Amino acid sequence: MIDIKLVQQEPDYVAEELEKKGIDKSEVYKLSDLLLRRNNLLAEVENMRSDSNKISSTVKDLYSAKESNPAKIEELKLKATNLKALLKQKEDELKQLNDDVLYIHLRLPNFPSPMSPIGSSEEDNVIMRIENYDEAKYKDKIFKPHWELAENLDILDLKRASKISGSMFAIFKNDGSRLLKALVDLALEINRDEYQEITPPHFVTSNTFTGTGHLPKFAIDAYGLKDDDLWAIPTGEVPLTGLHRDEILAAEDLPKKYMAYTVCFRREAGTYGKDTRGLQRLHEFHKVELLKIAEKENSWNEFEKMLANAEKILQMLQLPYRIVNLCTGDLTFSSSLIYDIEVYAAGLDKWLEVSSVGIFTDFQARRSNIRYRKDGELHFPHILNGSAIAIPRVWAAIAENYQNADGSITVPEVLRKYMKKDVIN
């Protein structure tokens, strides 16, 4: 969450920055007003508590005095009773104000980075560079979409997946399943020397989910268990961030670097009919996630390294891809800066996002209460994360870019040691 002191001290600045993310300024000013009322009421409550303690002390002294003063004692006891009732009323008002403050505070997004282009839609995103793409290779040629190729090769079964689970699910089979696992193995192998590998739970508590910014605002996009305080993870970012929730780390132990292969679950509410053919958008998908916890001063350097980590696998697969700097209106709730990596899918003639590498500044650290100690002082670290690989879309891009005239798919050279073959036919 954003620093509450900034809302108190510089509400105009906060309002202007969050407006770039589509937040109405009135929400910030509403929070600022609530904070002022809360602080005034808190001061009043503390004074009343002090007065109540003084009365109790005076009554105690009168009881222990040699010459008792019953009338004075009764007068003070009545005053204490009335003060206690009023104090209870004020404390209830304070609790409600605290709840109102927290309600708005948890729903305000992170500040956008000055490096993020100002804008409100995909058209405002900035393409930073394009790699390994040769337009002549695709011009005037026909490429089949991945679902057509895969069904003919019996490596993907979308119809039976729909029968079992409904739309936007997939069954990978035969060499399709082996290709999926090969991509996972490759992503883990090439990052193993730098990142600590974690196999986390796939369900997390509401506190963990809130820590990354997925709750309360995005409950509609998540799968929650009806009878338990548990949520299916939409990305490995959630349990990896939760590893150090409510902990104080040592500065010399930073940066922390983790990676995890997980199955991810997203309801994709509001996306009915939007890019849902084939593997473009699924409710359940496989992914290898990278996450770092770093000092503020080092976050940009760590970001560049993570971006290189995410690019490396696409370079090894020799797939065409591009780097896109997301505009302020396209940033996620918790992020400050995001570079999307989009791979080109020849059969779809589209660029598909396969990784979002982002800096989340101290936003998630504040929500998760993750701190580190340096020179005797406590600080909130910066958190960064990105996909080493989002399997389904990379799988689709391999099928479409490596397809052959006879309907077979050439296995990228780097995957052949896992697949034990050169061609899927």
C-alpha positions as CSV (number, residue, x, y, z in Angstrom):
1,M,0.0,0.0,0.0
2,I,1.1,3.6,-0.4
3,D,2.6,5.4,2.5
4,I,-0.3,6.8,4.5
5,K,1.9,9.8,5.6
6,L,2.0,11.0,2.0
7,V,-1.8,11.1,1.9
8,Q,-1.8,13.2,5.1
9,Q,1.0,15.5,4.1
10,E,0.7,15.8,0.3
11,P,-2.8,14.8,-0.8
12,D,-2.6,16.8,-4.0
13,Y,0.5,15.0,-5.1
14,V,-1.0,11.6,-4.3
15,A,-4.2,12.5,-6.1
16,E,-2.4,13.6,-9.2
17,E,-0.2,10.5,-9.4
18,L,-3.0,8.1,-8.9
19,E,-5.1,9.8,-11.4
20,K,-2.6,8.6,-14.0
21,K,-3.8,5.1,-13.1
22,G,-7.4,6.0,-13.5
23,I,-8.2,6.7,-9.8
24,D,-10.7,9.5,-9.2
25,K,-9.0,12.3,-7.1
26,S,-12.0,12.4,-4.8
27,E,-11.0,9.0,-3.4
28,V,-7.7,10.4,-2.2
29,Y,-9.3,13.5,-0.7
30,K,-11.9,11.4,1.0
31,L,-9.1,9.4,2.6
32,S,-7.3,12.6,3.5
33,D,-10.4,13.9,5.3
34,L,-10.9,10.6,7.1
35,L,-7.3,10.7,8.3
36,L,-7.8,14.2,9.7
37,R,-11.0,13.3,11.5
38,R,-9.3,10.1,12.8
39,N,-6.3,12.0,14.1
40,N,-8.5,14.6,15.9
41,L,-10.7,11.9,17.4
42,L,-7.6,9.9,18.5
43,A,-6.3,12.9,20.3
44,E,-9.6,13.4,22.0
45,V,-9.8,9.7,23.0
46,E,-6.3,9.8,24.4
47,N,-7.1,12.9,26.5
48,M,-10.3,11.2,27.8
49,R,-8.3,8.1,28.7
50,S,-5.8,10.3,30.6
51,D,-8.6,12.0,32.4
52,S,-10.2,8.7,33.3
53,N,-6.9,7.4,34.7
54,K,-6.4,10.6,36.8
55,I,-9.9,10.3,38.3
56,S,-9.3,6.6,39.2
57,S,-6.0,7.7,40.8
58,T,-7.7,10.5,42.8
59,V,-10.4,8.2,44.0
60,K,-7.8,5.6,45.1
61,D,-6.0,8.4,47.0
62,L,-9.2,9.5,48.7
63,Y,-10.0,6.0,49.8
64,S,-6.5,5.6,51.4
65,A,-6.6,9.1,53.0
66,K,-6.9,9.3,56.8
67,E,-9.9,11.5,56.6
68,S,-12.4,10.0,54.1
69,N,-14.5,12.3,51.9
70,P,-17.5,10.1,50.8
71,A,-19.3,12.9,49.0
72,K,-16.2,13.7,46.9
73,I,-15.6,10.1,46.2
74,E,-19.2,9.6,44.9
75,E,-18.9,12.7,42.8
76,L,-15.8,11.4,41.2
77,K,-17.2,7.9,40.7
78,L,-20.2,9.4,38.9
79,K,-18.0,11.5,36.8
80,A,-15.9,8.4,35.9
81,T,-19.0,6.5,34.9
82,N,-20.2,9.2,32.6
83,L,-16.7,9.6,31.2
84,K,-16.4,5.9,30.6
85,A,-19.7,5.8,28.7
86,L,-18.6,8.8,26.5
87,L,-15.2,7.2,26.0
88,K,-16.8,3.9,24.8
89,Q,-18.9,5.9,22.3
90,K,-15.8,7.8,21.0
91,E,-13.8,4.5,20.8
92,D,-16.5,3.0,18.7
93,E,-16.5,6.0,16.4
94,L,-12.7,5.7,16.2
95,K,-12.9,2.0,15.3
96,Q,-15.4,2.9,12.5
97,L,-13.1,5.6,11.2
98,N,-10.1,3.2,11.2
99,D,-12.2,0.7,9.2
100,D,-13.2,3.4,6.8
101,V,-9.6,4.5,6.4
102,L,-8.4,0.9,5.8
103,Y,-11.2,0.3,3.3
104,I,-10.1,3.1,1.0
105,H,-6.3,2.7,1.7
106,L,-6.4,-1.0,0.6
107,R,-8.1,0.0,-2.7
108,L,-5.6,2.7,-3.8
109,P,-3.0,1.4,-6.2
110,N,0.7,1.9,-6.3
111,F,2.2,5.0,-7.8
112,P,3.3,4.8,-11.4
113,S,6.9,5.2,-12.2
114,P,8.1,8.4,-13.9
115,M,9.5,5.9,-16.5
116,S,6.0,4.7,-17.4
117,P,4.4,6.5,-20.4
118,I,1.3,8.5,-19.5
119,G,-1.8,6.9,-21.1
120,S,-5.0,5.1,-20.6
121,S,-5.1,2.2,-23.1
122,E,-3.0,-0.3,-25.0
123,E,-2.3,2.2,-27.8
124,D,-0.3,4.3,-25.3
125,N,2.1,1.5,-24.5
126,V,5.6,2.0,-25.9
127,I,7.5,-0.7,-27.9
128,M,11.1,-0.5,-26.6
129,R,12.6,-3.0,-29.1
130,I,11.9,-6.0,-31.2
131,E,14.1,-9.1,-31.3
132,N,14.5,-12.0,-33.7
133,Y,11.6,-10.9,-35.9
134,D,12.0,-10.8,-39.7
135,E,8.9,-9.7,-41.5
136,A,10.0,-11.3,-44.7
137,K,9.9,-14.7,-43.1
138,Y,6.1,-14.4,-42.6
139,K,5.1,-12.3,-45.5
140,D,2.8,-13.9,-48.1
141,K,2.9,-17.2,-46.2
142,I,0.1,-19.1,-44.5
143,F,0.6,-20.3,-41.0
144,K,-2.0,-22.5,-39.2
145,P,-3.2,-21.6,-35.7
146,H,-1.8,-23.7,-32.9
147,W,-5.1,-25.4,-32.0
148,E,-5.5,-26.7,-35.6
149,L,-1.9,-28.0,-35.7
150,A,-2.1,-29.5,-32.2
151,E,-5.4,-31.3,-32.7
152,N,-4.2,-32.9,-35.9
153,L,-1.1,-34.1,-34.1
154,D,-3.1,-35.3,-31.1
155,I,-1.1,-33.3,-28.6
156,L,-3.9,-30.9,-27.5
157,D,-7.5,-31.7,-26.7
158,L,-9.7,-28.6,-26.0
159,K,-13.0,-30.4,-26.6
160,R,-12.5,-32.9,-23.9
161,A,-11.1,-30.3,-21.5
162,S,-14.3,-28.3,-22.1
163,K,-16.4,-31.4,-21.4
164,I,-14.5,-32.0,-18.1
165,S,-14.1,-28.5,-16.8
166,G,-15.9,-26.0,-19.1
167,S,-14.5,-23.4,-21.5
168,M,-11.0,-22.0,-21.2
169,F,-9.3,-25.2,-20.0
170,A,-6.9,-27.4,-21.9
171,I,-5.7,-31.0,-22.0
172,F,-2.1,-31.4,-23.1
173,K,-1.3,-35.0,-24.3
174,N,1.4,-37.1,-25.7
175,D,4.2,-34.8,-27.1
176,G,2.1,-31.8,-26.1
177,S,2.4,-32.8,-22.5
178,R,6.1,-33.5,-22.9
179,L,6.6,-30.1,-24.6
180,L,4.9,-28.4,-21.6
181,K,7.2,-30.2,-19.1
182,A,10.3,-29.5,-21.3
183,L,9.6,-25.7,-21.1
184,V,9.2,-25.9,-17.4
185,D,12.5,-27.9,-17.0
186,L,14.3,-25.4,-19.3
187,A,13.1,-22.4,-17.4
188,L,14.1,-23.8,-14.0
189,E,17.4,-25.1,-15.2
190,I,18.7,-21.8,-16.7
191,N,17.7,-19.8,-13.6
192,R,18.8,-22.3,-11.0
193,D,22.2,-20.8,-10.3
194,E,20.7,-17.4,-9.5
195,Y,17.4,-18.1,-7.9
196,Q,16.4,-20.4,-5.1
197,E,13.8,-22.8,-6.2
198,I,10.6,-23.1,-4.2
199,T,7.6,-25.4,-4.5
200,P,4.9,-23.4,-2.7
201,P,1.3,-24.3,-1.8
202,H,-1.2,-23.5,-4.5
203,F,-3.7,-22.1,-2.0
204,V,-3.1,-19.1,0.2
205,T,-4.9,-17.3,3.0
206,S,-6.7,-13.9,2.6
207,N,-3.8,-12.2,4.5
208,T,-1.3,-13.5,2.0
209,F,-3.6,-12.6,-0.9
210,T,-4.1,-9.1,0.5
211,G,-0.3,-8.6,0.9
212,T,0.2,-8.7,-2.9
213,G,-2.7,-6.5,-3.7
214,H,-5.0,-9.2,-5.1
215,L,-7.5,-8.6,-2.3
216,P,-9.9,-6.9,-1.6
217,K,-10.2,-5.3,-5.0
218,F,-9.8,-8.3,-7.3
219,A,-11.7,-11.0,-5.5
220,I,-14.0,-11.3,-8.6
221,D,-11.0,-12.5,-10.7
222,A,-9.9,-15.2,-8.2
223,Y,-11.1,-18.6,-7.1
224,G,-11.9,-18.7,-3.4
225,L,-12.8,-21.8,-1.4
226,K,-16.3,-21.5,0.0
227,D,-15.6,-23.2,3.3
228,D,-12.0,-22.2,4.0
229,D,-10.1,-19.0,4.2
230,L,-8.1,-20.0,1.1
231,W,-7.6,-18.7,-2.4
232,A,-6.2,-20.5,-5.5
233,I,-3.1,-18.6,-6.6
234,P,-3.3,-16.6,-9.8
235,T,0.5,-16.5,-10.0
236,G,3.5,-17.8,-8.1
237,E,4.2,-14.2,-7.1
238,V,1.6,-14.5,-4.3
239,P,3.1,-17.4,-2.2
240,L,6.7,-16.2,-3.0
241,T,5.9,-12.8,-1.6
242,G,4.2,-14.4,1.4
243,L,7.3,-16.2,2.3
244,H,8.6,-13.3,4.4
245,R,5.3,-11.7,5.4
246,D,5.6,-10.1,8.9
247,E,9.3,-10.7,8.9
248,I,12.4,-8.4,9.4
249,L,15.2,-9.3,7.1
250,A,18.9,-8.4,7.3
251,A,20.2,-5.9,4.7
252,E,23.2,-8.2,4.1
253,D,20.8,-11.0,3.0
254,L,19.3,-8.9,0.2
255,P,18.5,-9.3,-2.5
256,K,16.4,-12.5,-1.9
257,K,15.8,-14.3,-5.2
258,Y,13.2,-17.0,-5.6
259,M,11.6,-18.9,-8.4
260,A,8.7,-21.3,-8.5
261,Y,6.9,-23.5,-10.9
262,T,3.2,-23.4,-10.2
263,V,-0.2,-24.0,-11.8
264,C,-2.1,-20.7,-11.8
265,F,-5.8,-20.1,-11.6
266,R,-7.7,-17.0,-12.8
267,R,-11.4,-16.6,-13.4
268,E,-10.7,-14.0,-16.1
269,A,-14.0,-12.3,-15.3
270,G,-15.2,-10.0,-18.0
271,T,-13.1,-11.6,-20.8
272,Y,-15.8,-13.8,-22.3
273,G,-15.1,-14.2,-26.0
274,K,-11.9,-12.1,-25.8
275,D,-8.9,-14.0,-27.2
276,T,-10.2,-17.2,-25.7
277,R,-9.6,-19.5,-28.7
278,G,-7.0,-22.1,-28.1
279,L,-4.4,-21.3,-25.5
280,Q,-4.5,-17.5,-25.6
281,R,-6.4,-17.2,-22.3
282,L,-7.0,-20.0,-19.8
283,H,-8.5,-20.3,-16.4
284,E,-5.7,-22.7,-15.4
285,F,-2.2,-22.5,-16.7
286,H,1.4,-23.4,-15.9
287,K,4.1,-20.8,-15.2
288,V,7.6,-20.4,-13.8
289,E,7.7,-17.2,-11.7
290,L,10.8,-15.1,-10.6
291,L,10.7,-12.9,-7.6
292,K,13.2,-10.6,-5.9
293,I,13.2,-8.7,-2.6
294,A,15.8,-5.9,-2.8
295,E,16.9,-2.6,-1.3
296,K,15.4,0.4,-2.9
297,E,18.7,1.6,-4.2
298,N,19.3,-1.6,-6.1
299,S,15.8,-2.2,-7.5
300,W,16.5,-0.9,-11.0
301,N,19.7,-3.0,-11.5
302,E,17.8,-6.1,-10.3
303,F,14.9,-5.2,-12.7
304,E,17.3,-5.2,-15.6
305,K,18.8,-8.5,-14.6
306,M,15.3,-10.0,-14.2
307,L,14.3,-8.8,-17.6
308,A,17.4,-10.4,-19.1
309,N,16.5,-13.6,-17.3
310,A,13.0,-13.6,-18.8
311,E,14.3,-12.8,-22.3
312,K,16.9,-15.5,-22.2
313,I,14.5,-18.4,-22.6
314,L,12.9,-16.8,-25.7
315,Q,16.4,-16.2,-27.1
316,M,17.3,-19.9,-26.6
317,L,14.0,-20.9,-28.2
318,Q,14.8,-18.6,-31.1
319,L,11.3,-17.1,-31.0
320,P,10.6,-13.5,-32.2
321,Y,9.6,-11.2,-29.3
322,R,9.3,-7.6,-28.3
323,I,9.6,-5.5,-25.1
324,V,6.8,-3.2,-24.3
325,N,6.8,-0.5,-21.6
326,L,3.2,-0.3,-20.3
327,C,1.5,3.0,-19.9
328,T,0.2,4.2,-16.6
329,G,-3.4,3.2,-17.3
330,D,-2.3,-0.3,-18.3
331,L,-0.2,-1.0,-15.3
332,T,-1.4,-3.5,-12.8
333,F,-2.8,-2.4,-9.4
334,S,0.4,-3.1,-7.4
335,S,3.0,-2.3,-10.0
336,S,5.0,0.9,-10.5
337,L,6.7,-0.1,-13.8
338,I,6.1,-3.0,-16.1
339,Y,7.9,-4.2,-19.2
340,D,5.8,-6.8,-21.0
341,I,7.6,-9.4,-23.1
342,E,5.4,-10.4,-26.1
343,V,6.1,-13.3,-28.4
344,Y,5.0,-13.4,-32.0
345,A,2.6,-16.2,-32.9
346,A,2.7,-16.6,-36.7
347,G,-0.6,-18.6,-37.0
348,L,-2.5,-15.9,-35.1
349,D,-0.4,-13.0,-36.6
350,K,-0.5,-11.6,-33.1
351,W,1.9,-10.6,-30.3
352,L,1.1,-12.6,-27.1
353,E,2.2,-11.4,-23.7
354,V,4.3,-14.2,-22.1
355,S,5.9,-12.3,-19.2
356,S,5.4,-9.1,-17.3
357,V,8.6,-8.0,-15.5
358,G,7.7,-5.4,-12.9
359,I,8.9,-3.2,-10.1
360,F,6.4,-3.0,-7.3
361,T,8.5,-0.6,-5.1
362,D,7.6,-0.9,-1.4
363,F,3.9,-1.3,-2.1
364,Q,3.6,-5.0,-1.5
365,A,6.2,-4.9,1.3
366,R,4.0,-2.4,3.2
367,R,0.9,-4.5,2.7
368,S,2.8,-7.7,3.7
369,N,4.7,-6.0,6.5
370,I,8.1,-7.1,5.1
371,R,11.0,-5.0,6.4
372,Y,14.8,-5.1,6.6
373,R,17.2,-3.7,9.1
374,K,20.1,-1.5,8.0
375,D,22.3,0.6,10.2
376,G,19.9,0.0,13.1
377,E,16.9,1.3,11.2
378,L,14.0,-0.5,9.6
379,H,13.1,0.0,5.9
380,F,10.6,-1.4,3.5
381,P,12.3,-3.3,0.6
382,H,11.3,-3.2,-3.0
383,I,9.7,-6.3,-4.5
384,L,10.1,-7.3,-8.2
385,N,8.6,-10.1,-10.1
386,G,8.2,-11.5,-13.5
387,S,7.5,-14.7,-15.4
388,A,10.5,-16.7,-16.5
389,I,7.9,-18.3,-18.8
390,A,4.1,-18.5,-19.1
391,I,3.8,-21.9,-20.6
392,P,0.6,-22.0,-22.7
393,R,1.4,-19.0,-25.0
394,V,5.0,-20.0,-25.5
395,W,3.8,-23.5,-26.3
396,A,1.4,-22.0,-28.8
397,A,4.1,-19.8,-30.3
398,I,6.5,-22.7,-30.7
399,A,3.7,-24.7,-32.5
400,E,3.0,-21.8,-34.9
401,N,6.5,-20.6,-35.6
402,Y,8.1,-24.1,-35.9
403,Q,5.3,-25.6,-38.0
404,N,6.2,-27.5,-41.2
405,A,4.3,-27.8,-44.5
406,D,3.4,-31.5,-43.7
407,G,1.7,-30.4,-40.5
408,S,4.5,-31.5,-38.2
409,I,6.3,-29.2,-35.7
410,T,10.0,-29.0,-35.4
411,V,11.2,-29.2,-31.8
412,P,13.4,-26.2,-30.9
413,E,17.0,-27.4,-30.6
414,V,17.3,-26.4,-27.0
415,L,14.3,-28.6,-26.0
416,R,15.4,-31.7,-27.8
417,K,17.4,-33.1,-24.9
418,Y,14.1,-33.0,-22.9
419,M,11.8,-34.2,-25.6
420,K,14.2,-36.9,-26.9
421,K,13.1,-36.1,-30.5
422,D,13.6,-33.5,-33.2
423,V,10.1,-33.4,-34.7
424,I,6.5,-33.8,-33.4
425,N,4.6,-35.7,-36.0
